[in-house]
Amino acid sequence: MAAFVVAGFATVHMAAQALPKDAANLTTQEIVKQAVANFNARESLPKNYTYLEKLTNHSSRFKTGPESDTYEVMELRGKAFRRRIAHNDVPLAGKSVEMDEAYLAKLDEANRKILEEEIKPGHTKESLAEAVRKILDDAGLEDWKPQGLALNQAESLGVVTFKETLQQFKLPLGVLDQKFKLKAQKDVLLNGRKTYVVEADPVRAKHEDETARNFKIRIWIDQEELQIVKAEGKALRDGPIAHADYAAFSSKDLSEKEVRKTQERLAKTELLYGADTIITQEWAKVNNEIWLPQRRYVKGWHVFLFDHPYTATAHSSTDPVEYETLDTNYKKFRVEHRILPAIASEQ
């Protein structure tokens, strides 16, 4: 496995998206097509940065009001790592570290060991979680954890976890020019920049059930660079997010066979977003050179589809959610050489 190199940063070579000379005369379809191409080209760029992520949970379960956690985030070999550094804007004691070459190398080494652990035969979810926790603890990285891996050992009759929830769910912006009917709205000024505003209605297709068919979306496109800078989508119906990643069940009353059967049914749980869920995504230009995620806001419902423990009948339950995520303090630590072709306007 190749070592992670942090020294000798190269200059990022990204060919600017050349706009047609008659950009002012482009049709709405052509504007959106170019903006989608630019959006798809930039989607992988956040992995070249460390950044701070502040997640605020507005759940009604919190009697004293919203609660927030702030994390340092970085990605190594396709796996996101998050280290909590503050709760409700209060820094956690002893959490300050210098993100130097030695620290990054230590993270990389821990990630290598985790990858090796994941492919070892015989692991259960519980034993893998324990092995990962030990790797991070031994490396002095106890505040970090791989994103999506459930390490919660709280006792419960039943628990189901998912790698993706509405907190991470993204609107289907990469196919706006292909699977939506587009309609231009009045141009507006957004954060001091002129933007085109476009409404995107999903094109219905018989026997087709996918995310792109489930959202009505409005997008704001920067007129100077034809970049999507804001998007807001509303779910027209329930739609899929993820299947259960891990399920566990325990009982003092049921037999071992019944416990195992119930756990197997829990493992079939599906997570959906509920109808009328609203998702807002915003981007900002960082260092006057690149557009990166700035804000996500989600308000709606998680819908759980599961088999009832004692019957073969599928049941569902809903849970209201409201999250706001702010991404700031981007710092480059990895670069890639990438040439992005311009999309010619259709004649």
C-alpha positions as CSV (number, residue, x, y, z in Angstrom):
1,M,0.0,0.0,0.0
2,A,1.5,3.3,-1.1
3,A,2.5,5.7,1.7
4,F,0.6,9.0,2.1
5,V,2.8,11.9,1.1
6,V,2.1,15.3,2.6
7,A,5.3,17.1,1.6
8,G,6.0,18.9,-1.7
9,F,2.5,20.1,-2.5
10,A,2.0,20.7,-6.2
11,T,0.0,23.5,-7.7
12,V,-3.6,22.5,-8.6
13,H,-4.0,22.7,-12.3
14,M,-7.7,23.0,-13.1
15,A,-8.6,24.2,-16.6
16,A,-11.2,27.0,-16.2
17,Q,-14.6,26.2,-17.6
18,A,-14.5,28.2,-20.8
19,L,-17.8,29.9,-21.3
20,P,-19.2,30.4,-24.8
21,K,-18.7,33.8,-26.2
22,D,-22.4,34.4,-26.4
23,A,-23.0,33.2,-22.8
24,A,-25.6,35.9,-22.3
25,N,-27.7,34.3,-25.1
26,L,-27.6,30.7,-23.8
27,T,-30.9,29.0,-23.2
28,T,-31.9,27.8,-19.8
29,Q,-31.1,24.2,-20.8
30,E,-27.6,25.2,-21.9
31,I,-27.0,27.2,-18.8
32,V,-28.0,24.3,-16.6
33,K,-26.0,21.8,-18.6
34,Q,-22.8,23.8,-18.2
35,A,-23.5,24.4,-14.5
36,V,-24.1,20.6,-14.0
37,A,-20.8,19.8,-15.7
38,N,-19.0,22.3,-13.5
39,F,-20.7,20.9,-10.4
40,N,-19.8,17.2,-11.3
41,A,-16.2,18.3,-11.8
42,R,-15.9,19.8,-8.4
43,E,-17.7,17.2,-6.4
44,S,-14.6,15.3,-5.4
45,L,-12.5,18.3,-4.5
46,P,-13.5,18.6,-0.7
47,K,-11.4,15.5,-0.1
48,N,-8.3,17.6,-0.7
49,Y,-9.1,19.7,2.3
50,T,-9.4,19.5,6.0
51,Y,-12.3,21.6,7.4
52,L,-14.5,22.3,10.4
53,E,-18.0,20.9,10.4
54,K,-20.5,22.2,12.9
55,L,-23.6,20.1,13.1
56,T,-26.7,21.5,14.9
57,N,-29.5,19.2,15.8
58,H,-32.8,21.0,16.3
59,S,-34.6,17.9,17.6
60,S,-37.6,18.5,19.7
61,R,-36.3,15.8,22.1
62,F,-33.8,18.4,23.4
63,K,-35.7,20.2,26.2
64,T,-33.2,23.0,26.5
65,G,-33.0,23.8,22.8
66,P,-30.8,22.8,19.8
67,E,-27.5,21.1,20.5
68,S,-24.4,21.3,18.3
69,D,-21.1,19.5,17.9
70,T,-18.1,20.8,16.0
71,Y,-15.7,18.3,14.2
72,E,-12.5,18.5,12.4
73,V,-12.9,16.4,9.2
74,M,-10.5,14.9,6.7
75,E,-10.6,12.1,4.2
76,L,-8.0,9.4,3.8
77,R,-8.2,6.8,1.0
78,G,-11.9,7.3,0.6
79,K,-12.8,7.1,4.3
80,A,-13.9,10.3,6.2
81,F,-12.5,10.8,9.7
82,R,-14.2,13.2,12.1
83,R,-12.8,14.4,15.4
84,R,-15.1,16.2,17.8
85,I,-13.5,19.4,19.2
86,A,-16.5,21.3,20.7
87,H,-20.0,20.8,22.1
88,N,-22.5,23.6,22.0
89,D,-19.6,25.9,21.0
90,V,-17.6,25.0,24.2
91,P,-14.1,23.6,23.2
92,L,-13.5,20.2,24.6
93,A,-10.5,20.1,27.0
94,G,-7.2,18.9,25.6
95,K,-8.4,18.5,22.1
96,S,-6.0,20.9,20.3
97,V,-3.6,19.3,17.9
98,E,-1.2,20.5,15.2
99,M,-2.2,19.1,11.8
100,D,1.5,18.7,10.8
101,E,3.1,16.0,8.6
102,A,3.7,13.7,11.6
103,Y,0.0,13.9,12.7
104,L,-1.3,13.2,9.2
105,A,1.1,10.3,8.8
106,K,-0.2,8.9,12.1
107,L,-3.8,9.2,10.8
108,D,-2.8,7.5,7.5
109,E,-1.1,4.6,9.4
110,A,-4.2,4.1,11.5
111,N,-6.3,4.1,8.4
112,R,-4.1,1.5,6.8
113,K,-4.5,-0.8,9.8
114,I,-8.2,-0.3,9.8
115,L,-8.4,-1.3,6.1
116,E,-6.4,-4.4,6.9
117,E,-8.6,-5.2,9.8
118,E,-11.8,-4.9,7.7
119,I,-10.7,-7.6,5.3
120,K,-9.8,-10.2,8.0
121,P,-12.1,-13.2,8.0
122,G,-14.3,-13.9,11.0
123,H,-15.0,-10.4,12.1
124,T,-18.4,-9.5,13.5
125,K,-19.6,-5.9,13.5
126,E,-18.9,-5.8,17.2
127,S,-15.4,-7.2,17.0
128,L,-14.5,-4.9,14.1
129,A,-15.8,-1.9,16.0
130,E,-13.7,-2.9,19.0
131,A,-10.6,-3.5,16.8
132,V,-11.0,-0.1,15.1
133,R,-11.4,1.6,18.5
134,K,-8.2,-0.1,19.8
135,I,-6.2,1.0,16.7
136,L,-7.3,4.6,17.2
137,D,-6.7,4.5,21.0
138,D,-3.2,3.0,20.6
139,A,-2.3,5.7,18.1
140,G,-3.4,8.4,20.5
141,L,-6.3,9.2,18.1
142,E,-9.2,8.4,20.4
143,D,-11.1,11.5,19.4
144,W,-11.2,10.4,15.8
145,K,-13.5,7.9,14.3
146,P,-14.2,6.6,10.7
147,Q,-17.4,8.2,9.6
148,G,-20.3,5.8,9.2
149,L,-18.9,3.1,11.6
150,A,-21.3,2.6,14.6
151,L,-19.3,2.3,17.8
152,N,-22.2,3.0,20.2
153,Q,-22.2,0.2,22.7
154,A,-25.3,1.4,24.6
155,E,-27.5,-1.4,25.8
156,S,-30.8,-1.6,24.0
157,L,-33.5,-4.2,23.1
158,G,-32.9,-3.4,19.5
159,V,-30.7,-1.1,17.5
160,V,-30.3,-0.5,13.7
161,T,-27.7,1.8,12.2
162,F,-27.3,3.2,8.7
163,K,-24.2,4.5,6.8
164,E,-26.2,7.3,5.4
165,T,-29.1,9.4,6.9
166,L,-30.7,12.7,6.0
167,Q,-27.7,14.4,7.6
168,Q,-25.6,13.3,4.7
169,F,-28.2,12.9,1.9
170,K,-27.6,15.1,-1.1
171,L,-30.0,16.3,-3.8
172,P,-29.6,14.7,-7.3
173,L,-28.0,17.8,-8.8
174,G,-25.7,15.9,-11.1
175,V,-28.6,14.9,-13.4
176,L,-30.6,18.2,-13.5
177,D,-30.0,18.6,-17.2
178,Q,-31.2,15.1,-18.0
179,K,-34.1,14.1,-15.8
180,F,-35.8,17.4,-15.0
181,K,-38.0,19.9,-16.8
182,L,-36.3,23.3,-16.4
183,K,-37.9,26.7,-16.1
184,A,-36.1,30.0,-15.6
185,Q,-37.2,32.3,-12.8
186,K,-36.4,35.9,-12.0
187,D,-32.6,36.5,-11.6
188,V,-31.6,37.4,-8.1
189,L,-28.6,38.8,-6.2
190,L,-27.2,36.2,-3.8
191,N,-24.3,37.0,-1.4
192,G,-23.4,39.9,-3.7
193,R,-23.3,37.9,-6.9
194,K,-25.8,37.8,-9.8
195,T,-27.5,34.4,-10.2
196,Y,-29.8,32.7,-12.5
197,V,-32.7,31.0,-10.7
198,V,-34.1,27.9,-12.3
199,E,-36.9,25.6,-11.2
200,A,-36.5,21.9,-12.0
201,D,-39.5,19.6,-12.0
202,P,-38.8,15.8,-12.3
203,V,-39.8,14.2,-15.5
204,R,-42.1,11.3,-14.5
205,A,-41.2,7.9,-15.9
206,K,-43.4,4.8,-15.7
207,H,-42.0,2.0,-13.4
208,E,-39.1,4.2,-12.4
209,D,-38.4,4.8,-8.7
210,E,-35.3,6.8,-8.1
211,T,-34.2,9.9,-6.2
212,A,-34.2,12.1,-9.3
213,R,-37.9,11.5,-9.7
214,N,-38.8,12.4,-6.1
215,F,-37.7,16.0,-5.7
216,K,-38.8,19.3,-7.0
217,I,-35.7,21.5,-7.0
218,R,-34.8,25.2,-7.3
219,I,-31.2,26.1,-8.1
220,W,-29.2,29.4,-8.1
221,I,-26.4,29.5,-10.7
222,D,-23.6,32.1,-10.5
223,Q,-23.9,34.1,-13.8
224,E,-20.2,34.9,-14.0
225,E,-18.9,31.3,-13.6
226,L,-22.0,29.2,-14.2
227,Q,-21.5,27.4,-10.9
228,I,-24.4,26.1,-8.8
229,V,-24.2,28.1,-5.6
230,K,-27.4,27.1,-3.9
231,A,-30.1,24.4,-4.2
232,E,-33.3,23.7,-2.5
233,G,-35.3,20.5,-2.9
234,K,-38.7,19.3,-1.6
235,A,-39.5,15.6,-1.6
236,L,-42.7,14.9,-3.5
237,R,-43.1,11.4,-1.9
238,D,-41.2,9.0,0.4
239,G,-37.9,7.8,-1.1
240,P,-35.0,5.5,-0.3
241,I,-31.8,6.5,1.6
242,A,-30.2,3.3,2.8
243,H,-30.6,-0.2,4.0
244,A,-29.6,-1.3,7.5
245,D,-25.8,-1.3,8.0
246,Y,-26.0,-3.1,11.3
247,A,-28.7,-4.5,13.6
248,A,-28.6,-6.0,17.1
249,F,-31.3,-7.4,19.4
250,S,-31.3,-8.8,22.9
251,S,-34.0,-10.1,25.2
252,K,-34.3,-11.8,28.5
253,D,-37.6,-13.4,27.6
254,L,-37.2,-14.7,24.1
255,S,-35.3,-17.9,23.1
256,E,-31.9,-17.7,21.4
257,K,-33.7,-18.7,18.1
258,E,-36.3,-16.0,18.5
259,V,-33.6,-13.4,19.3
260,R,-31.7,-14.4,16.2
261,K,-34.8,-14.3,14.0
262,T,-35.8,-10.9,15.3
263,Q,-32.3,-9.6,14.6
264,E,-32.4,-10.9,11.1
265,R,-35.7,-9.0,10.5
266,L,-34.2,-5.9,12.0
267,A,-31.3,-6.2,9.6
268,K,-33.8,-5.8,6.7
269,T,-34.8,-2.4,7.9
270,E,-34.9,0.3,5.2
271,L,-34.5,4.1,5.8
272,L,-36.4,6.5,3.7
273,Y,-36.9,10.3,3.6
274,G,-40.5,11.4,4.1
275,A,-42.7,13.3,1.7
276,D,-42.3,17.1,2.0
277,T,-38.8,16.8,3.5
278,I,-36.8,20.0,2.5
279,I,-33.1,19.9,1.8
280,T,-31.0,23.0,1.2
281,Q,-27.4,23.0,0.1
282,E,-25.1,26.0,-0.3
283,W,-21.6,26.6,-1.6
284,A,-19.1,29.4,-1.2
285,K,-16.0,30.4,-3.1
286,V,-12.9,29.5,-1.0
287,N,-9.7,31.6,-1.4
288,N,-11.3,33.1,-4.5
289,E,-10.4,29.9,-6.4
290,I,-12.8,27.0,-5.8
291,W,-16.4,26.4,-4.8
292,L,-16.8,24.2,-1.8
293,P,-19.8,23.2,0.5
294,Q,-20.7,25.8,3.0
295,R,-24.2,25.0,4.5
296,R,-26.7,22.1,4.5
297,Y,-30.1,22.4,6.1
298,V,-32.6,19.5,6.4
299,K,-36.1,19.5,7.8
300,G,-38.4,16.6,7.4
301,W,-38.8,13.0,8.4
302,H,-36.9,9.7,8.6
303,V,-39.2,6.8,7.7
304,F,-38.2,3.4,8.9
305,L,-39.6,0.3,7.1
306,F,-39.1,-2.9,9.0
307,D,-40.6,-6.4,9.6
308,H,-42.5,-6.7,12.8
309,P,-40.6,-9.0,15.2
310,Y,-43.5,-11.4,15.5
311,T,-45.2,-11.3,12.2
312,A,-44.2,-11.2,8.5
313,T,-46.0,-7.9,8.1
314,A,-44.0,-4.8,7.2
315,H,-44.4,-1.8,9.4
316,S,-43.1,1.7,9.4
317,S,-42.4,4.5,11.9
318,T,-41.4,8.1,11.4
319,D,-39.0,10.4,13.2
320,P,-38.9,14.2,12.7
321,V,-35.5,15.6,12.0
322,E,-34.0,19.0,11.6
323,Y,-30.3,19.5,11.0
324,E,-28.0,22.4,10.0
325,T,-24.4,21.7,9.0
326,L,-21.9,24.5,8.5
327,D,-18.5,23.8,6.8
328,T,-15.7,26.3,7.4
329,N,-12.0,26.7,7.8
330,Y,-11.0,24.8,4.7
331,K,-7.3,24.0,4.5
332,K,-5.6,22.2,1.6
333,F,-3.6,19.1,2.4
334,R,-3.8,17.1,-0.8
335,V,-4.0,18.1,-4.4
336,E,-4.8,16.4,-7.7
337,H,-3.9,17.3,-11.3
338,R,-7.2,17.4,-13.1
339,I,-8.2,18.8,-16.5
340,L,-11.9,19.6,-16.8
341,P,-13.2,19.9,-20.4
342,A,-15.6,22.7,-21.2
343,I,-19.0,21.7,-22.4
344,A,-19.9,23.2,-25.7
345,S,-23.3,24.7,-26.1
346,E,-25.8,22.8,-28.1
347,Q,-26.7,24.3,-31.4
